[in-house]
Amino acid sequence: MKATFATGAPGQQPYSEMETQRNNLAAAEHPPAPCSLKEAMAAIQRLCEPLVAERVPLETALGRVLRESVCAPEDIPACDRSTRDGYAILQHDPAQVFQVVDTLYAADWKPRQLKPGEAVRVATGAALPCAGLRVVMQENVATQDGSFRIVTPETALNRRQRGEDVPAGGLLVPLGTRLNAGKLALLATVGCVQPRVNPRLCVVHLTTGDEVVPPEQTPLPGQIRDSNSILIRSLLQPWPCDIFQTHLPEDFALAKTACEKLSAEFARADMVLISGGASVGEKDFTSQLLTRLGFTIHFSQVNLRPGKPLIFGTQGRRVAFGLPGNPLSHFVCFHFAVAIALARLAGEAPPQFWRGRLAAPLTAALCPRETLWPARREGAGLLPLPWSSSGDVTCFAAANALLRVPANTPPLPAGTEVDFLPADFQLPSILT
């Protein structure tokens, strides 16, 4: 479905700046009840649908999610092969002296049944001429005039047996697998050169806030450098995608006009992310903007710290999030919300909580909201990281996990078993 910048229902007038402020004030006075973290994650998983798959060349499939199971069309390897340079003889041949009757290199295919006392000179990787052979390493024989005798006995067969890796029809790469270099090589091995995968995603990311300036600019009093753009771009890298980023003015009418000029970008977008403007202040218009873009808003608050003012909407298979503007909230919301949507769009299993143990005490004060606490996973332990507020940019530079701390949890001693969400998306299953 193509995106259009909606102008409202028939007969409805476009929002004015004053109307937007009135709507936000009304929402602030009568806010909808926030959903729980569990409800939010379940809603995202339920409402996001996989995009239509496509077939692409192997060269462009790195990082894509396989949307079909690939099975071995034949035994792998397809025949017995030598693993050493040496001489192939019958596995239980009692002869003392062997006559060399042929030579085989890796590209040769010369089937023949060997007789007792016969041998074939073979290179590493050569297809063995018949079943039931073993290979004697060349350094373990003494040769003379086209024959040899074994001088150092060995028990190893020095062969790869037909079908020992995968038999014909065996599963090679299952549906829903992220394709890394090794898996692509495996597909090439069996001639699967046009795998059926998820399409390359298109993401539109809009930042907001008149106080936000580019990172290369020296901020004036009251201004801050934009860290959310590079944060989002970096977090998106594990998913092959095209990213369009721009900044919107903190004025609804001007922002609406700017979005109208971006109709081509919105038409291609599978996901729209808006940084900031997700709360209910006078200049917070993200919810109205997403509605104008044709998205149905499913929730606008999560009973969570940090990341409460999170907006989630859909339009067909398209997904949108209004992310709270503070960087730590961005980091948290990406991992528990945006990452689920990305996984669903791509057709892979969404992120799940794991179990681990605290490597140090978690001494936080009681909080009436559930918390996703930044932590550092080191070995088998989880080290809680200090953070002062949702605007703290220092802790998530070291964070690679988020501890799930239920509401009103007292301080937790070291060794306590906790749920955590991995937050180290550096090409997660591309490299593993």
C-alpha positions, 0 to 999 in steps of 0.5 A: 500500500502506498503512503499518502499524506492524509488530509483527514476524513471527508469533510474534516479540516486539516489540523491547525497549530492551535487545534494540535495544541488543544488536542495535546492539552486534552490528551494531557488532561485525559491520557489513555491508560498506558499498556504494559511492556508485555502488552506492547511487545505482544501487540507489535508482534501481532500487528506486524506482518512479514513483507512479501518475499523476493528472489535475489542473487546470492551477492545481495542476500547477505543479512536477509532472512530466508523465507523458504527452507533449503534442502540438499538436492543430493548427498553432500559430499556426492561421493567419497573423497580423499582428505589426504595426498596419498594412495587409495586402497581397499579398506581391508586389503591385506596385501603388503605391496600395492601396484599403482593403477591410476592417478586421480586429481580433485577434478577427475571422475574415474569410477572403477572397482579396485582389486586386492593389491591395487592402488590409485594415487590420489590428491587431496579432495579427489573423488575416490573411484569406488566405495569401501576404500581408505587412503594411505598418506604418501609419507607413510609409504615407500615407493619403487617402480610404480608400486609401494609398500606401507612402512608406517601403519595408520588407522585413519581412513582419510576420506570423506564419506558420501552423504556424511555432511548431509544426506540427499533431502536433508535440511540445510538452512531452515526457513527464518534464518538470517543469511551470513557468509557461511550460510551463503556459501552453503547455498552456493554449494548446492546451487541455490543461487536465487534464494527467496528472502525478505525484501530490502527494507526502506526506513524513513527516520524523522527527527524533531525539536528546534533545539536539535542541531547537527553534530558538527555544529557548536550548539548555542545556549539551549541547543543540543547536538543530534545524537539520535540520527546516528544512533538509529542509523547504526542500530538499523545496520543489521537489517539490510535497508535503505534509510532516509533521514531528515529533520522536521520543524517543531511546528505542526503546520510547517512539519505537515508541509515538509512531509507533503514534500516527502511523499515519494519517500513515504510511498517507499517506506516500510517503516517510519520512525519519528524521534521526539514529539511523542509526549503530550506537550503543546508542541508534541504532534507526532501522534497527529502527524502519523495519523495524517500519514494514514497510520492507525495508532494502537498505543501511545504510552507504555508503563515503562522506564525509560520509554513511556511515551512510545507511539506505535501505529500500522498501515497495512504492512507498514509500521510506524513508531513515535520514539521519545526524544531522549537518547536512552529512551531511543536505545531502550525502545529500539530494542524492545519495540522497533527490533520486534517490528523489524524482525516481523517485517523480515520474517524472522523470530523476534527478540526474546528475553533471556535469563541471567544472573546479576554480577553486582547488586542492583541498588535502584530505588523502588519504581512504580513502573517496570524498568528496562535497566541498561547493563553490561553482559560479561561472560555469564554475569550481568553488570547493572550500569549507572544512569541518571535519567532518560537523557543519559548518553553515557551508560548505553555506550557500554550497554549490551543488555537491558535488565527487566526489573518489575515495578516496585522491585526492592534492591537486588543482590548479586547473583539474583536471577533476572530476565534480560533482553540482549542489546548487542545488535552488531550484526547479530546472526550475520556473524554467528 
